[in-house]
Amino acid sequence: MARMPHHQATTTPDDRCPLCGRPLGTEHVDRHHLIPKTFKGRDQYPIHKICHRKIHSAFTERELLQTYHTWEALRGHADIAAFIVWVAKKPAGFYTRTYTANKKKGR
């Protein structure tokens, strides 16, 4: 997946979400920094809003920086892998609220 300049998030109908692999479509598309902005990350990648929310509901900014700063590492986490299996059956524009994991709430 090509990175985008930090100010741009234009997608084409053929683009795919780098997390779940589904077509991005044109609704509910966010941008994700693999290196969090908090830690000077600039590169942004188009991603489904629900996938983006899932990442940030599961991990702190520091965890994203230290461990989960690649798509492979994110997809390798058990909670994210289970989410990908679930969301794979949904249409590209699907969105629903994502809840913060209890594990993260306790930090």
C-alpha positions as CSV (number, residue, x, y, z in Angstrom):
1,M,0.0,0.0,0.0
2,A,1.4,3.3,-1.0
3,R,1.9,6.0,1.7
4,M,0.3,9.4,1.2
5,P,1.6,12.8,1.9
6,H,0.5,13.8,5.4
7,H,-2.1,16.2,4.0
8,Q,-3.8,13.9,1.4
9,A,-6.3,11.1,1.8
10,T,-7.7,10.7,-1.7
11,T,-8.6,7.1,-2.6
12,T,-9.6,5.3,-5.8
13,P,-12.3,2.6,-6.1
14,D,-9.6,0.0,-6.5
15,D,-7.7,0.9,-3.3
16,R,-7.8,-1.7,-0.5
17,C,-7.6,-1.3,3.2
18,P,-4.1,-2.2,4.4
19,L,-5.5,-3.8,7.6
20,C,-8.5,-5.9,6.5
21,G,-7.9,-6.1,2.7
22,R,-11.4,-5.1,1.7
23,P,-12.0,-2.4,-0.9
24,L,-11.9,1.1,0.7
25,G,-14.8,2.5,-1.2
26,T,-15.7,6.2,-0.6
27,E,-17.5,6.2,2.7
28,H,-16.0,6.1,6.2
29,V,-12.4,6.3,5.1
30,D,-9.8,7.6,7.6
31,R,-6.1,8.0,7.5
32,H,-3.7,6.1,9.9
33,H,-0.2,7.0,11.0
34,L,1.8,3.8,11.5
35,I,4.1,5.9,13.6
36,P,1.7,8.0,15.8
37,K,1.6,11.7,15.2
38,T,2.4,12.0,19.0
39,F,5.8,10.6,18.1
40,K,6.4,12.7,15.0
41,G,4.9,10.2,12.5
42,R,4.0,11.9,9.2
43,D,3.1,9.2,6.7
44,Q,-0.6,8.5,6.5
45,Y,-2.4,5.6,4.9
46,P,-6.1,5.4,3.9
47,I,-7.9,2.9,6.0
48,H,-11.6,2.1,6.8
49,K,-12.8,4.1,9.7
50,I,-13.9,1.0,11.6
51,C,-10.5,-0.6,11.1
52,H,-8.8,2.6,12.3
53,R,-11.0,2.8,15.3
54,K,-10.3,-0.8,16.2
55,I,-6.5,-0.2,16.1
56,H,-6.9,2.8,18.5
57,S,-9.3,1.0,20.8
58,A,-6.8,-1.9,21.2
59,F,-3.5,-0.1,21.6
60,T,-2.0,2.9,23.3
61,E,0.1,5.3,21.2
62,R,3.3,4.0,22.8
63,E,2.3,0.4,21.9
64,L,1.7,1.5,18.4
65,L,5.2,3.1,18.3
66,Q,7.1,0.3,20.0
67,T,5.4,-2.9,18.7
68,Y,2.5,-2.3,16.3
69,H,4.0,0.1,13.7
70,T,3.7,-2.2,10.7
71,W,0.6,-3.7,9.0
72,E,2.0,-7.2,9.6
73,A,2.4,-6.6,13.3
74,L,-1.1,-5.2,13.6
75,R,-2.7,-8.1,11.7
76,G,-0.6,-10.6,13.8
77,H,-2.3,-9.5,17.1
78,A,-5.0,-11.9,18.2
79,D,-7.7,-9.2,18.8
80,I,-7.0,-7.6,15.4
81,A,-7.0,-10.9,13.6
82,A,-10.4,-11.8,15.1
83,F,-11.7,-8.4,14.1
84,I,-10.5,-8.9,10.5
85,V,-12.3,-12.2,10.3
86,W,-15.5,-10.5,11.6
87,V,-15.3,-7.4,9.4
88,A,-14.4,-9.4,6.2
89,K,-18.1,-10.2,5.9
90,K,-19.1,-6.5,5.9
91,P,-19.5,-4.2,2.9
92,A,-16.8,-1.6,2.3
93,G,-18.8,1.3,3.7
94,F,-19.8,-0.5,6.9
95,Y,-19.3,1.4,10.2
96,T,-20.4,0.8,13.7
97,R,-19.0,2.1,17.0
98,T,-15.9,0.3,18.3
99,Y,-15.5,-0.1,22.0
100,T,-12.2,0.3,23.9
101,A,-10.8,-3.0,25.1
102,N,-10.9,-3.5,28.9
103,K,-7.2,-4.2,28.8
104,K,-6.5,-0.7,27.5
105,K,-8.9,1.0,29.9
106,G,-6.9,-0.3,32.8
107,R,-3.6,1.4,31.7
